[in-house]
Amino acid sequence: MRCTDIASLLLLSSSAAAAAIGKKAPKGFVTREGEVFKLNGKDFYFAGSNAYYFPFNDVRPAHHAL
């Protein structure tokens, strides 16, 4: 890749990031301030589970037992 291509790519990516920072989130869109989620300017809480381990579960249901 030529230097001008790299410079153009950096310029485009930095201007896109600056444009995104200046915009306000649309109504109904969850954002964050530090470690707190916000919805329409108010603290937003949710209950959920991080189930990253499900695909690694080796236990088979009883109806699959041999």
ChimeraX attribute file (.defattr): number of C-alpha atoms within 10 A of each C-alpha:
attribute: neighborCount
match mode: 1-to-1
recipient: residues
	/A:1	5
	/A:2	6
	/A:3	8
	/A:4	9
	/A:5	10
	/A:6	11
	/A:7	10
	/A:8	10
	/A:9	11
	/A:10	12
	/A:11	11
	/A:12	11
	/A:13	11
	/A:14	10
	/A:15	11
	/A:16	11
	/A:17	10
	/A:18	10
	/A:19	10
	/A:20	10
	/A:21	10
	/A:22	8
	/A:23	8
	/A:24	9
	/A:25	14
	/A:26	10
	/A:27	9
	/A:28	10
	/A:29	11
	/A:30	15
	/A:31	17
	/A:32	12
	/A:33	9
	/A:34	6
	/A:35	6
	/A:36	11
	/A:37	15
	/A:38	16
	/A:39	16
	/A:40	13
	/A:41	15
	/A:42	10
	/A:43	13
	/A:44	13
	/A:45	10
	/A:46	6
	/A:47	4
	/A:48	6
	/A:49	6
	/A:50	6
	/A:51	7
	/A:52	7
	/A:53	7
	/A:54	8
	/A:55	7
	/A:56	7
	/A:57	7
	/A:58	7
	/A:59	8
	/A:60	8
	/A:61	7
	/A:62	7
	/A:63	6
	/A:64	7
	/A:65	7
	/A:66	4
